[in-house]
Amino acid sequence: MATLKELRNERIIKLKTLRDMGIDPYPPHAKKDVPNAQIISQFDKYSDREVSLTGRIMAVRSHSQLVFIDLHDFSGKIQLYIKEDQLIPTDIKNQNLGFNHLGLLDIGDFVQARGVVTKTNTGEISLLTREIKLLTKSVRPLPDKHEGLKDPDTIFRRRYLDLAVNTDHRELFIRKARFWEACREYLKKKGFLELETPVLEHVTGGADAKPFVTHHDALGEDFFLRISTELYLKRLIGGGFEKIYTFGPNFRNEGLSDEHLQEYYQLEWYWAYANYKDNMKLVRDLFRYVAKKVYGKTQFTKGQYTFDLASEWQTIHYSKIIKEKFGVDAFKTPDKDILDILREKHVDLPGNINRARLLDNLWKLIRQEIAGPAFLINQPKIISPLAKSVPGKEQLTERFQVIIAGSELGNGYSELNDPFDQLARFREQQKARDEGDDEAQMMDIDFVEMLEYGMPPTSGYGQSERVFWFLEDVTAREGTLFPQMRKKTDEVTKEIYNLEDIPHTEIKPAADTPTSYDFTVEGAQKLLAEQVKEEYQVLHAKMVAQGLKAYAKKFNEDEDLWFITGLLHDLDYYHFPNEHPSEELKWFKKWGFPEEMVRAVLAHAHKRTGEEPSSRLGCALIATDELAGFLYAYSLMRPEGFSGMEAKSVLKKFKDKAFAKKVDRDEISYGVEKFGLDFAEHIDFLIQVFRDMEELKK
């Protein structure tokens, strides 16, 4: 079987032959009278008429003096019926190919065919072709149409190839376009106006999520990519609009899953003089309208769940159902008791743990059992910082969420319009951010100012394209045309283009990189503050630095060198996570850093760089780096943090693969072995170091 490279070379030879003949394989013009499918559906109208059709060759069948070609355009397929005595000879002036040159065409080529609409002897509607003209020469062969394209990695990376051969996937995205079209149509009927909001924001908010950061060169300032359109839409309500919505991408720098992507499209609206109960009716009717408009039905299946949008929507009370299922009072039960329940259920709690996170994880356990459709209401105020409180029940909020197939598919509020209440809640959220919760809301003083000018009673609602994924029963990546993936170039492609590696566009750090550097602890601390803006990354760097410094003292090594290495080992990760540690190594060499440090940082990413540790410092960095992250995660589970932590309990947790799943346990074991340490003694040593760090004291 011929290889891709061999098949490509054969087509390149045909391409050269065409050019030598005087045929342009990529002409600038084409003539298309009607879509192919229209000929089929309106045969009586077009029978015996001459038309020009275009499309892509998807199959060729030769029979002596006859050739049959399946020509596909966006609308569908039609057969080209080519007789040797009917097709005009090759005509260079008009760029037409004759019968003896049809072998220069391949499956995948785009062509224009002119002829008379007819039926073959077998009754198939066809175009009796008089002229055929090449529009685009395909150099790479398409996958076999019978086998299709099934590899998910290729489908997501080369979606254009997937859409060319898997027409059912093309139909999926046609339905997606109609899904959003139906949403817009419904809102327009209800009197809503579509407006735009900025993507780049000084302060981002409207959701609990970690944002992406970018840099605005002209203004010389960092910006966030929006995580929600909420706060700007409410500014517009404050400016006098009453029924408005926006549709577009949001960006959340969080984990990938079958239900989540970092970039996704969202519909969000705000309705002045309405409350959350009014909005619930609007949302329910929207779901039913879109389902009937796009699918002609209201009953769907998602995984093990079946739900009917036309049925009565259940109302679920947040605190009541948590009390029923777990015996937990959302307002009185101690955090430790809730944490114990979650541990028993093997729930992993990454990051900062607070009461809102604890309650939310209890609810997620319950949510998995609900098929829906349902509305979740009466969420506690600590979970809903932007929602208005229920009159007479200040601990509860007028918020609702759409629950379908065990997931939350939409979120709405009676919006908070009391500026003093909003400021107080922003302060609480900011405190949570200061304590390490990088998903908590940011302080937005301009928004508070807007509320002081006045915003009428308003209800808002937002839903993302997850609703579409659920109705289709597909994953996030399957339901997204171009999902984000790690950069990867296969070896065949590198060989074809004679490149050792495909060049990538350089992304400059948000903060200016110093042109010179004074190799001191103070200088390293300043550099860390300039280059790394994520709180946990800064804390992690300090933990590794203190661990290495303690080992340097124990082994009579250079304490400053080891400390600085630990402090700066992930210096470029914040801006260049996919290239790390490529950029920082360039910086270190430019600044004249010690070679021992450069080698140690290079080796700590040995799986990517191929550099094995060649010094005690390099081994110490690998042994400490991942373990520091693991120990920190474990400390967050313990009310007393590092105080009283012991190696034996850490080792027990280390064996629990469900805990801190992102930590590379093999890397920790590799580093400990290279460093020549006893694992338990190494753990005890670092526990003592971290116990003494001011940043980690409870």
N, C-alpha and C positions, 0 to 999 in steps of 0.2 A: 504493500500500500504506500502510495506516494506521501511524502511529508509535506507539511505546510509550506516549507521553503521551496520545495520542488514544484508544487502546484503554483505557487506565486511566481516563480521564475518562468513557467510555461505561459502564464498570462502576460507577463511583462514582454515576452517574445512576441505574442499576438499584438500587444500594444504598439510595439516598435514597427511591426508589419503594417498595421493600420496607418501609422504616421508616415511610413515610407510610401504608402499608396496615395497619400494626400487626404486621408480621412482624419478629421479632428475627433479624437475620442472623448473630448469634453467640450462640445459646442455650447455657445452662450444662449441659444434660443431653442424653444420647443413649441409645438402646436398640439393642443388638446381640446377637442370639441366637447366631449361629455365624459363623465366618469364611466368606468367600465361597467359597473353594476347597473347603470341606467339603461345600457343597451339590453341587458338581460331582462330587466323588469318591464321595459317598454319596447319589447321586440317588434310588435306590430307597427309601432311608430317609425322604427329605424330600419326595418327589413328592406333590403335592396338599396339602401341609401349609403353614400360614401361618407366616411367619417375618419378623423385622425384620433387615435388613442395613444396613451402613454402608460408606462409602468415598468415594473421590474420583472425580468425573466426568472421564473421559479421552477420551470421544468421544460425539457426539450425532448421530443420524440421524433426520430427520423425513420422514414419508410421510403427508401429509394428516391423517387421524385417528389415526395411529400415530406413536409416538416410541420409538426404541431408544437406550438409554444404556449405555455401557460403564462399569461401576462397579468401581473397583480398591480393594482394601484390601491389607494387608501379605501376605496369603496368595495373592492372585491376583485374577482378573477374573471378574465375572458380568454377564450382560446384564439390564438392566431393560426389560421388555416393557410399554409403557404404551399402553393404549387409552383413547380419549377417554371412552367410555361406561363404562369400568371404574374410572377414577380419580375419587375423590370430589372435589367442587368445593372451591375455596379455602375454608379454615376457619380464620379468624383465632384463634378460641378455642384450637384445638389446633395452630395454627401450620402447617397443611398447605397446600401449593400445589396449585391445580387445574390442569386441562389448559391453560386459557387464560392461565395465568401461568408456564408452563414456560420461556417466552422470557426470563424474568428470571434463569434459571440459566445458568452458563457453564462451559466446560471449566476444571477446576481447583477448582470448588466441592466442598465436602464435604456429602453429604446422607445422610439416613436414609430407607430405603424399606421399607414393609411390604406384603406381598402373598403370593401362593400360588406355590409352586415348580411349574414346568411346563416343557414343551418347545414351541417355536414350530413352525410348519409345516415349517421347514427342519431341524428336529431339534436346535436349539441349546437347551441347558438355560438357563432364564431365570426371572426373578421377575415374574409377572404382577402389576403394581404397583397397589395400591389407594390407598395414601397415600404422599406424598413430602414430606419436611420438610428445609428448609435447615439445615445445621449450621454451616457457615462459608462466608462469601462471599469468593471470591478476587478481589482487586482488580487484581492484575497477571496478564497472560496467561502460561501456560506455553509453552515452545518447542513447535513442531509435533512431534507424537510420531513422525511418519514421518521427519523430518529429524534428530530427536534433538538432544542438546546435545553439541557436539564441541569447542568452544573450551576448551583446557586452563585458561586463566586464569579463565574463568567457572566451570568445573567445580570448581576448587579453592577459589575465593572463595565460591561459592554452592553448597556441597555439597548442601544441602537441595533445590535445584532439580535438580541432577544426579541425585540419588536418586529424585526424583519421576518423571523421564522416562526415565532409563537404568536399567531394571530389572536389567540384567546387572551394573551397578556395585553395586546393592543386594545382589545375590547374592554378589559378591566379598566384601563386608564381613560377610555372614552366614557365609561360609566362614572369615573371619578370626576371628570369635567362636568358631566350632567348633574352629579351630586351637588357640586358647588353652585352650579347654575340654578338648580332648584331652590337652594338655600337663599340665594340672592332674590330670586323671583318671589319667594314667600315673603321675605322681609319688605320688598318693594310694595307688595300688595297690602302690607300692614302699615305702610307709610314711613318706612325707615329710609334714611339717606346714607349712602356710602361715602365715607371720608377717609383721608389718609392720616397716619401718625408716624413720627420718626422711628427709624431703626436704630440710630446712634443716640445714646442718652448719657448725660452726665451722671444721673442717678436712675437706676433701673428698679422697677418694683411691680407690684400687682400680683406677685406669686412668690411662693417659697422655692427658690431655685438658685443655683450657682450660675452666674453670667459669664459670657465670653468677654474678654477685654481686647480692645484695639487702640491704636494711637492715631490721632489726627495731626498730621505733620504741620499743616498750615496754622492751626490754633496752638500747637505745641502742648496738647493735653490728651490724656487717656479718656476713652469713652467705653461704655458698655454696649454690647448688642442687646436689644430689648428682649426681655423674658416674657413680656406681656404688653398689651396695648391699653391696659386698663386706665392708668393714671392720666394719660393724655386724652383719652375719650371722655373721662369725667371732667377734665379741664374744658372740653368743648361744651359739655352740658352746662358748666358754670358760665360759659360764654353765650348761652342762649339757645343752643340746639336742643331739641327735645327727643327725637327718635333717630339714632345714628348707629352705624356699625362700621367696622373695618374688617378687611380680609387680607391676610398676608402672612409672611414667615415670622416665627419667633425662634429664639435661640437659647437653649439651656445646656450648660456645660456639665452634663450628667452622664450616667451610664447608659450603654446600649442594651436594649432588650427587644423581645418580640412586640412590645407595645410602646416603646419609646425610641425616639431619635433626637439628636441634638438640634437639628433644624427641622421644623415641621410647620405646616400651615394651620392657621387658626381663624375662626370666625368669632367675633366678639361684638356685642351690642349693648347699648345703654338707652333706657326708656325713662324719661322724666315723668314725674307724677304717678309712677307705678310702684308697687312693692313686689316682694319676692313671690307672693301667691299669684299675682297677676302674671308674672314672668313664667312661673311653672306651667300655667295653662298655655302660654305662647310656645314654650319649649316643647311640650307634649304634642301640640298640634303641628309644630314644625317637623318633628320626627315622623309623624304619620303622613304629612304632606309629601315629604321627600321620598319616603319609602314607596308610596303609591306612584309618585311621578317617575322615579328612576327604575323601580323594580316591578311595579304593578302588584305588590303584595305587602303585607305588614308582618308576616311571620318569618323568622330567621333562625338559623342555627350557627352558633359560634363555639367550636370545640364540643364540650359536653353539655353546653347550655342551649336551650331552645326558648325563644321569647316571642311574644306577639305585641307589637307596638299599639295595636288597636284595642288591646285588653285594658282593664282598669289598672292604673299605675299605683302601686303600693306606696304608702308613706311610712318611712322608718325614722324613729326618733333616736338620735345618736346616743345619748346617755342612757336611755331606757334599754336599748338592745345590748349595750355593753354590760349593764347591770344584770340583764337576763342571762347572758351567755357566760359571764365570768365572775359575777358577784362583785364587780368593781364599781365603786361610786366615783364617777369622773371628777368629782370635786373634793372628795375627802380621803379616799384610799391613798396611803403613802406610796411614794414613787418606788420604794424598795419592793413592796408587795406586787406592784404591777410588773416590775423588772423580773421578779421571780417567776411570774406566770409566763412571761415571754421566753425566759430561758427554758422553762419546761417544754415550751412549744418549739424550741430550737430556732428562735428568731434571731438573726444576726443584726446588730444595731451599729452600723458604722458611723463614725463622726461623733459630734457632741450629742450627749443624751440629756434631754430635758422632758418635762411633763407632756408637752405637746407631742413630742416624738413617741413617747410611751403610749399615750392614748391612741395616736394615729395607727401604731402597729397593732394594737388590740383590735381596732376597727377593721384593719386590713384582713385579719384572720376571719372575721365574721363575713366580710364582703365576699370572700371567695365562695360562699355557699349560696349567694343570691343570684338568681337568673334574671330577675327583673321582667319588665321595666319597673323601676321604682325611683322615688325621690328620697334622699337622705336629708333630714332637716334637724334644726336645733343643735348645731355644733357649738361647743364651748367657745367663749371669746378668745381664749389663749391659742386656739387653732385657727381662728378667723379674724386677723387683725384689721381687716378693711370692711367688715360687715357691721350693720347696725344691730344693736342689742334688741332683744325681744322686750317690749314694754312690760315692766313689772317683773322681769326675769333677766337681770343685768348680766348674769353669767352665761346666758345663751344668746345666740345670734340668729338673725333672720337670713339664713343661708340655706341653699339647697344644692344638692349634687345629683346628677343623673346616674343611676346604677343599672348597668346592663352586663350580663355575662360575667359577673364577679369583678367588674372594674368600674371605676368612675369615669364617665364619658363626657361630663359637662358640669359646669360650676356657676352658680348664680347667687346674688345677694340682694337684700335691700341695702343700698350703699350708705356707708357712713358719711354724714355731711356735717357733723359737729366738729369744728376745727380743734377744739380743746381735747375732746375724746380721741380724735385722730392723732394729735401730737403725743398724747400720753401713750397710745399704742405703738407709735413709731419709736418712742423712747424705749419701751419694753423690747421691741424687736432689735433695736440697735444694741441694747445691752446683751441680748443673745448673740449677736454678731461678734461683739467684743469678747465674749466668752468662748468663741470658737465655732459658732453655728454659721457657716458661710452661706446657708440657704435662707437665713432670716431676712426680713425686709429691711431695706436701707432707709435712713432718714431722708425724707423729701420735703424740705422746708418750703419750696416753691408751691408744692401741692397744698400744704397747710395754709399758705397765704391765699391761694385761690378759694379755699373753703371759707376763709374769713370774709371774702367778698360775697360769698353766698352761692350755694348749689342747691337746687330744689330737691325734694324727695325723689329718689331715683332707684331703679333696679337695673342691674347689669347681669350679663350672662356670656360665657365663652365656651366654645367647644372646638376641639382640634380635629384633624383628619383621622384620628383614632376611631371616630364614629364610623367613617367609611370603611376602615380596616375591619371593624367588627361586623358590619353588615355583610361584608364580602368574605369574612372568615379567613383573612390573610394576615401575615405578620407585617410589622412596620416596614421592613425592607421590601417585602413583596409588593406592598401597596404604595411605594414611593419610587418615582421614576429614576432618580439618581441619589441613592442613599450614600452617606459618608462611609468611607472604608479606608483602611490603611493603604498607603501608597505601595504598589507592587508592580514590578515589571518582569515579565517572564524571560527566560534565557533566550528563547527563539527570537523574540522581538529585539533584544539587545544585539543578537548576532545579525539579524536582518539589517538593522540600521547602523551596524558597525560602531556601536557605542559600548563602553565598559559599563556605563550607567546612564540612565535617562536624566538629563539636567532638571533641576527643580528651581522654582522661583524662590529667591531668598526673601525671608520675612525678617525685617529689621526689628530689633527689640524696641519695646515701647519707650524705655528709658535710654538716654544716650550712653553709649559704651565709652568709658574713659580711654583716652589715647595713651595714658601712662598710669602706672600703679605703684604705690609704695607698699611693699610686702610687709605689712604689720597687721596685728590683730584688729586694731582700730580701723584700718583701711578695709580689711575684709568685711567687718561688720557694716561699714558704710556701703560697700559694694553690694552686699546681700540686700540691704534695705532698698537700694536703688533698682535692682534688677528683679527681685522677687516680691510680688504683690499679694500672693495668696497666704493667708495666715498660717494654715497648717504646714505649708512647705517651709516657711520661715522657722516654725517651731521644730519641725523635723530636722532641719539643718543644724539648729542649735543643740538638739539632742545628740546627733551623731558627733558634732564637734566636741561636746563635753565628754562623750564616751571615749573618743580617740585621745583626747588630752589626758584623761585618767590613765589610759593604757600607756601613753608615752611616758608619763611619770613613773609608772610601775616598771617599765623596761628601760628606763634611763635614756629615752629618745628625745628628740627636739619637740618640746611641748607646743611651741607656737606653730611649727610646721604641721604637726598632726591636727591641731585645733583648726587652723585655716583650711586644711584639706577637707575636714569634715564640714566646715561651715559653707564651703563653696563647691562641694562635689556635685550638686544638682543646680548650679548657677543658671544654666541656660534652659532648664526644663520648663520653666514658666512660659517662655516665649517660643521654644522650639521642642515641644514634647516628642515629635516624631523623629527628630534628628539628634536628640540628646545622646551623648555629650559632644557632638561634633563642633558646635559653635564655640562652646566654652574652651575647648582645647585650643582653638585658634587664638582666642583671647589670651589664654594663659601663656602661650608661646610668644605672642606679640609683647606681652608685658614682662617677659623674662622670668616667669615662675620657675621654681626649682624643678628639674627633670623628674625627681622622685615623686613629686606631687602630680605632675602631668601623667606619669605612668600609672600611678595609683587610681586616678580618676578614670583613665582610659580602661583600666582593668576592672573597675567596679561595674562596668557595663560589658563584661567580656562576652556575653552571649550575642551581643550585637557587634562589638568591635573585634572579637577574636583575640584580644590581648589578655593573657593570663597574668595574675599578680606575680611580680618579681621581687617584691620587697615586703618587709614586715608591715609597713604602712599600708600597702595595697591589700594584704590579707586582712588586716585589722578593719579597713574600710568595708570590705565585703561582709565580714563577720558581724559588723555593727549596724550597717545601713538598714537592711530589711528587718532585722530583729528589733530595732528601735521602733519601727512602725507597728510591729506586732505587739510589743509591750505597751505602746501607747493605746492601741485599740483595746487591749485587755484592761488597762487602767480605767478606761471610760465605763467599763461594766461594773467596776467596783466603787461603791460609795466612798471608800477611803482612798481611792486612787492607788498610788504606788506604796503608800504606807501599809506595812504588813504583808505586802506581796512576797511570795516565795517561789523559788525555782520549781518545786515539785508541782505546784498548781499551774504554773506556766507551761510546763512540759505536758501536763494532762490536756490543757487547752490546745497546745500545739498539735496534738494528735487528732483533735476534732476538726476535720477538714471543712465543716460547715461554718466555722468561726473564721472571720477575717479571710475570706476566700481569695481575695486579691493578693495576699502576701505570698511571695514565692518561698515556700518552705524548703525546697531543694536548694535554693540559693543560700539560705541561712545555713543549712547543713554543710554545704560546700565551703562557705567562708570559715566556719568554725574548724573544719578539718584542715584547711590550708593554714589557718592561724595557729594550729596545734594546741587547741584548748579543750578542756573538758566542758561539754555543753552546759551542764548544770552550774558549774563555777562561772562560766561566761555570763549566764543569765543573772546569777546573783550579783556579779560585779556591776553589770549595767543597771540593775534595779537600784543598787545603792547610789550610783551616779545620778540617776533620774530622780530618785527620792530627794536628793539635795538641791535639785534645780528649782529656783524660785518660780519659773514659769509653769511648773507642773505641780506645785503644791496646792492642795485643795483648800 
